[in-house]
Amino acid sequence: MKRQIPLMIVLILGLLFVAHVFIPNKLSSDYLDWFMKWMKVIGPFAIVLGVFSLVYVHYNKIKRKAPTWGYSIVTLTALVVTTAVGFIWGIQEGTPYMWIFKNFNVPLGATMFSLLAFYIASAAYKAFRARSIEATVLLVAAIIVMLGRVSIGQAITHWIPDITEWILNVPNLAAKRGIALGVGLGMTATSLKIMLGIERSYLGGKD
Amino acid sequence: MTETIGIWIAAFLTLCMFSFLYKDNPFYKFAEHLFVGVSMGYYIPYTYYNAFIPYAYEPLFLKKEYILIIPFIIGFLYWFRFSSKYSWVSRYPIAFSMGMVGMGVPMNMHANVLVQMRTMMLPLNSINIILIFVGTISILLYFFFSKAHKGVYGKFTSIGVWFMMVGFGASFGYTVMARISLLIGRIQFLLGDWLGLIK
């Protein structure tokens, strides 16, 4: 009841999906439509788990007066205000909800990811400062690709964009293809393990 | 007026985020926590209006498709995750969504294995095609751990490492470029939209 039925559900639905791919007919396409329609109903309920988890963590921080608990108030206030604004005025273009998205979400997200430009450079310097021939190959390939994608690369010599194209189309393609084959086999094996109930960690819990 | 206020807020938050380049500080922490709250707050109404209303509420309550009560109930079962005694009930909706892995078996085999093999099976009539062929085979053999990487076999697999290093270098270069373009975007915002120094 606690484990066997969920495992049976995965197996039966999984086998039906395999059949759907190999036996294309109206019945199998109806099955896919049915499944997708139901998943669209089930999906939104999962967001409550995320919201509850966030609120629970920050509420406890505030309650325990944990270090930096004041920032938890910022998180919860932002959560409540943005949600309320979305429900009160709607989410169409021109509403306060979209104003918050444009002036809070977009700059915060873009700046946070742009910070990685600095850290990726320093991390790369520490990680592969030509310690071995392989690391040097990686470093040289990265520099050539970076230069080949901006106008300064063309200004230095027209060879740099040409070499960039060659790197992307030949050795990079071989690497991506080799890795894709491994990933494909790995994903297929993992999917089979989940379907057959060998891999069941996604069920969580003890019993 | 609201646009000006928005630009000033966005500029302040951008600078708060950039302050982390100096060191971790209260301004950065404030911006970081605000980002988490606003992001989650953004997705709640978004999911409600774009997923719950059109796919759950309207078909069930307005179009009277009563069969959808079943997925409605399955969705509710997620919430049993909060109960320590009945958390196992939440496995039912998880299992339902995991059923899709069945489609992954033939799809992965097709997209990542068969198509890749087919595109590799070309006449070896140019240096580049030979290099791609040798590179792919040597990488595959590098990940074959049932045989010790020694002697001629070891030397051949080390060629695969070289190919992978070039591939990783290219991916790294692309990632850096993407981050740099985001950084340029933020600098343009600060100098252009906010300070008006560039047009």
Chai-1 contact restraints between the chains, C-beta under 6 A:
chainA,res_idxA,chainB,res_idxB,connection_type,confidence,min_distance_angstrom,max_distance_angstrom,comment,restraint_id
A,K2,B,W88,contact,1.0,0.0,6.0,A-B,restraint_1
A,P6,B,R91,contact,1.0,0.0,6.0,A-B,restraint_2
A,P6,B,Y92,contact,1.0,0.0,6.0,A-B,restraint_3
A,P6,B,A95,contact,1.0,0.0,6.0,A-B,restraint_4
A,I9,B,A95,contact,1.0,0.0,6.0,A-B,restraint_5
A,V10,B,A95,contact,1.0,0.0,6.0,A-B,restraint_6
A,V10,B,M98,contact,1.0,0.0,6.0,A-B,restraint_7
A,V10,B,G99,contact,1.0,0.0,6.0,A-B,restraint_8
A,L13,B,G99,contact,1.0,0.0,6.0,A-B,restraint_9
A,G14,B,G99,contact,1.0,0.0,6.0,A-B,restraint_10
A,G14,B,V101,contact,1.0,0.0,6.0,A-B,restraint_11
A,G14,B,G102,contact,1.0,0.0,6.0,A-B,restraint_12
A,F17,B,G102,contact,1.0,0.0,6.0,A-B,restraint_13
A,F17,B,M103,contact,1.0,0.0,6.0,A-B,restraint_14
A,V18,B,G102,contact,1.0,0.0,6.0,A-B,restraint_15
A,V18,B,V105,contact,1.0,0.0,6.0,A-B,restraint_16
A,V21,B,P106,contact,1.0,0.0,6.0,A-B,restraint_17
A,W38,B,P71,contact,1.0,0.0,6.0,A-B,restraint_18
A,K40,B,Y55,contact,1.0,0.0,6.0,A-B,restraint_19
A,V41,B,Y55,contact,1.0,0.0,6.0,A-B,restraint_20
A,V41,B,A56,contact,1.0,0.0,6.0,A-B,restraint_21
A,V41,B,L68,contact,1.0,0.0,6.0,A-B,restraint_22
A,V41,B,P71,contact,1.0,0.0,6.0,A-B,restraint_23
A,I42,B,P71,contact,1.0,0.0,6.0,A-B,restraint_24
A,I42,B,I74,contact,1.0,0.0,6.0,A-B,restraint_25
A,I42,B,G75,contact,1.0,0.0,6.0,A-B,restraint_26
A,I42,B,P93,contact,1.0,0.0,6.0,A-B,restraint_27
A,P44,B,T47,contact,1.0,0.0,6.0,A-B,restraint_28
A,P44,B,A51,contact,1.0,0.0,6.0,A-B,restraint_29
A,P44,B,F52,contact,1.0,0.0,6.0,A-B,restraint_30
A,F45,B,G75,contact,1.0,0.0,6.0,A-B,restraint_31
A,F45,B,Y78,contact,1.0,0.0,6.0,A-B,restraint_32
A,A46,B,Y78,contact,1.0,0.0,6.0,A-B,restraint_33
A,I47,B,T47,contact,1.0,0.0,6.0,A-B,restraint_34
A,L49,B,Y78,contact,1.0,0.0,6.0,A-B,restraint_35
A,L49,B,R81,contact,1.0,0.0,6.0,A-B,restraint_36
A,L54,B,M40,contact,1.0,0.0,6.0,A-B,restraint_37
A,Y71,B,K29,contact,1.0,0.0,6.0,A-B,restraint_38
A,Y71,B,H33,contact,1.0,0.0,6.0,A-B,restraint_39
A,V74,B,F30,contact,1.0,0.0,6.0,A-B,restraint_40
A,V74,B,H33,contact,1.0,0.0,6.0,A-B,restraint_41
A,V74,B,L34,contact,1.0,0.0,6.0,A-B,restraint_42
A,T75,B,H33,contact,1.0,0.0,6.0,A-B,restraint_43
A,T75,B,V36,contact,1.0,0.0,6.0,A-B,restraint_44
A,T75,B,G37,contact,1.0,0.0,6.0,A-B,restraint_45
A,A78,B,L34,contact,1.0,0.0,6.0,A-B,restraint_46
A,A78,B,G37,contact,1.0,0.0,6.0,A-B,restraint_47
A,A78,B,V38,contact,1.0,0.0,6.0,A-B,restraint_48
A,A78,B,G41,contact,1.0,0.0,6.0,A-B,restraint_49
A,L79,B,G37,contact,1.0,0.0,6.0,A-B,restraint_50
A,L79,B,M40,contact,1.0,0.0,6.0,A-B,restraint_51
A,L79,B,G41,contact,1.0,0.0,6.0,A-B,restraint_52
A,T82,B,V38,contact,1.0,0.0,6.0,A-B,restraint_53
A,T82,B,G41,contact,1.0,0.0,6.0,A-B,restraint_54
A,T82,B,Y42,contact,1.0,0.0,6.0,A-B,restraint_55
A,T83,B,G41,contact,1.0,0.0,6.0,A-B,restraint_56
A,T83,B,I44,contact,1.0,0.0,6.0,A-B,restraint_57
A,G86,B,P45,contact,1.0,0.0,6.0,A-B,restraint_58
A,F87,B,P45,contact,1.0,0.0,6.0,A-B,restraint_59
A,I91,B,P45,contact,1.0,0.0,6.0,A-B,restraint_60
A,I91,B,Y49,contact,1.0,0.0,6.0,A-B,restraint_61
A,F101,B,Y42,contact,1.0,0.0,6.0,A-B,restraint_62
A,N103,B,G6,contact,1.0,0.0,6.0,A-B,restraint_63
A,N103,B,I9,contact,1.0,0.0,6.0,A-B,restraint_64
A,N103,B,A10,contact,1.0,0.0,6.0,A-B,restraint_65
A,F104,B,V38,contact,1.0,0.0,6.0,A-B,restraint_66
A,N105,B,V38,contact,1.0,0.0,6.0,A-B,restraint_67
A,N105,B,Y42,contact,1.0,0.0,6.0,A-B,restraint_68
A,P107,B,A10,contact,1.0,0.0,6.0,A-B,restraint_69
A,P107,B,L13,contact,1.0,0.0,6.0,A-B,restraint_70
A,P107,B,T14,contact,1.0,0.0,6.0,A-B,restraint_71
A,L108,B,L13,contact,1.0,0.0,6.0,A-B,restraint_72
A,L108,B,F35,contact,1.0,0.0,6.0,A-B,restraint_73
A,A110,B,L182,contact,1.0,0.0,6.0,A-B,restraint_74
A,A110,B,R186,contact,1.0,0.0,6.0,A-B,restraint_75
A,T111,B,T14,contact,1.0,0.0,6.0,A-B,restraint_76
A,T111,B,M17,contact,1.0,0.0,6.0,A-B,restraint_77
A,T111,B,R186,contact,1.0,0.0,6.0,A-B,restraint_78
A,M112,B,M17,contact,1.0,0.0,6.0,A-B,restraint_79
A,F113,B,L182,contact,1.0,0.0,6.0,A-B,restraint_80
A,S114,B,L182,contact,1.0,0.0,6.0,A-B,restraint_81
A,S114,B,L183,contact,1.0,0.0,6.0,A-B,restraint_82
A,S114,B,R186,contact,1.0,0.0,6.0,A-B,restraint_83
A,L116,B,R179,contact,1.0,0.0,6.0,A-B,restraint_84
A,A117,B,R179,contact,1.0,0.0,6.0,A-B,restraint_85
A,A117,B,I180,contact,1.0,0.0,6.0,A-B,restraint_86
A,A117,B,L183,contact,1.0,0.0,6.0,A-B,restraint_87
A,I120,B,V176,contact,1.0,0.0,6.0,A-B,restraint_88
A,E134,B,V161,contact,1.0,0.0,6.0,A-B,restraint_89
A,E134,B,M165,contact,1.0,0.0,6.0,A-B,restraint_90
A,V137,B,W162,contact,1.0,0.0,6.0,A-B,restraint_91
A,V137,B,M165,contact,1.0,0.0,6.0,A-B,restraint_92
A,L138,B,M165,contact,1.0,0.0,6.0,A-B,restraint_93
A,L138,B,F168,contact,1.0,0.0,6.0,A-B,restraint_94
A,L138,B,G169,contact,1.0,0.0,6.0,A-B,restraint_95
A,A141,B,V166,contact,1.0,0.0,6.0,A-B,restraint_96
A,A141,B,G169,contact,1.0,0.0,6.0,A-B,restraint_97
A,A141,B,A170,contact,1.0,0.0,6.0,A-B,restraint_98
A,A142,B,G169,contact,1.0,0.0,6.0,A-B,restraint_99
A,A142,B,F172,contact,1.0,0.0,6.0,A-B,restraint_100
A,A142,B,G173,contact,1.0,0.0,6.0,A-B,restraint_101
A,V145,B,A170,contact,1.0,0.0,6.0,A-B,restraint_102
A,V145,B,G173,contact,1.0,0.0,6.0,A-B,restraint_103
A,M146,B,G173,contact,1.0,0.0,6.0,A-B,restraint_104
A,M146,B,V176,contact,1.0,0.0,6.0,A-B,restraint_105
A,M146,B,M177,contact,1.0,0.0,6.0,A-B,restraint_106
A,R149,B,M177,contact,1.0,0.0,6.0,A-B,restraint_107
A,I167,B,A170,contact,1.0,0.0,6.0,A-B,restraint_108
A,L168,B,A170,contact,1.0,0.0,6.0,A-B,restraint_109
A,V170,B,N128,contact,1.0,0.0,6.0,A-B,restraint_110
A,V170,B,L131,contact,1.0,0.0,6.0,A-B,restraint_111
A,V170,B,I132,contact,1.0,0.0,6.0,A-B,restraint_112
A,P171,B,F163,contact,1.0,0.0,6.0,A-B,restraint_113
A,P171,B,V166,contact,1.0,0.0,6.0,A-B,restraint_114
A,N172,B,G167,contact,1.0,0.0,6.0,A-B,restraint_115
A,N172,B,A170,contact,1.0,0.0,6.0,A-B,restraint_116
A,L173,B,I132,contact,1.0,0.0,6.0,A-B,restraint_117
A,A174,B,I132,contact,1.0,0.0,6.0,A-B,restraint_118
A,A174,B,G135,contact,1.0,0.0,6.0,A-B,restraint_119
A,A174,B,T136,contact,1.0,0.0,6.0,A-B,restraint_120
A,A174,B,F163,contact,1.0,0.0,6.0,A-B,restraint_121
A,A175,B,F163,contact,1.0,0.0,6.0,A-B,restraint_122
A,A175,B,M164,contact,1.0,0.0,6.0,A-B,restraint_123
A,A175,B,G167,contact,1.0,0.0,6.0,A-B,restraint_124
A,R177,B,Q116,contact,1.0,0.0,6.0,A-B,restraint_125
A,R177,B,T136,contact,1.0,0.0,6.0,A-B,restraint_126
A,G178,B,T136,contact,1.0,0.0,6.0,A-B,restraint_127
A,G178,B,I139,contact,1.0,0.0,6.0,A-B,restraint_128
A,G178,B,L140,contact,1.0,0.0,6.0,A-B,restraint_129
A,A180,B,N112,contact,1.0,0.0,6.0,A-B,restraint_130
A,A180,B,Q116,contact,1.0,0.0,6.0,A-B,restraint_131
A,L181,B,V113,contact,1.0,0.0,6.0,A-B,restraint_132
A,L181,B,Q116,contact,1.0,0.0,6.0,A-B,restraint_133
A,G182,B,F143,contact,1.0,0.0,6.0,A-B,restraint_134
A,V183,B,N112,contact,1.0,0.0,6.0,A-B,restraint_135
A,G184,B,N108,contact,1.0,0.0,6.0,A-B,restraint_136
A,G184,B,N112,contact,1.0,0.0,6.0,A-B,restraint_137
A,G184,B,V113,contact,1.0,0.0,6.0,A-B,restraint_138
A,M187,B,N108,contact,1.0,0.0,6.0,A-B,restraint_139
A,T188,B,V105,contact,1.0,0.0,6.0,A-B,restraint_140
A,T188,B,N108,contact,1.0,0.0,6.0,A-B,restraint_141
A,T188,B,M109,contact,1.0,0.0,6.0,A-B,restraint_142
A,S191,B,V101,contact,1.0,0.0,6.0,A-B,restraint_143
A,S191,B,G104,contact,1.0,0.0,6.0,A-B,restraint_144
A,S191,B,V105,contact,1.0,0.0,6.0,A-B,restraint_145
A,I194,B,V101,contact,1.0,0.0,6.0,A-B,restraint_146
A,M195,B,V101,contact,1.0,0.0,6.0,A-B,restraint_147
A,M195,B,G102,contact,1.0,0.0,6.0,A-B,restraint_148
A,L203,B,R91,contact,1.0,0.0,6.0,A-B,restraint_149
A,G205,B,W88,contact,1.0,0.0,6.0,A-B,restraint_150
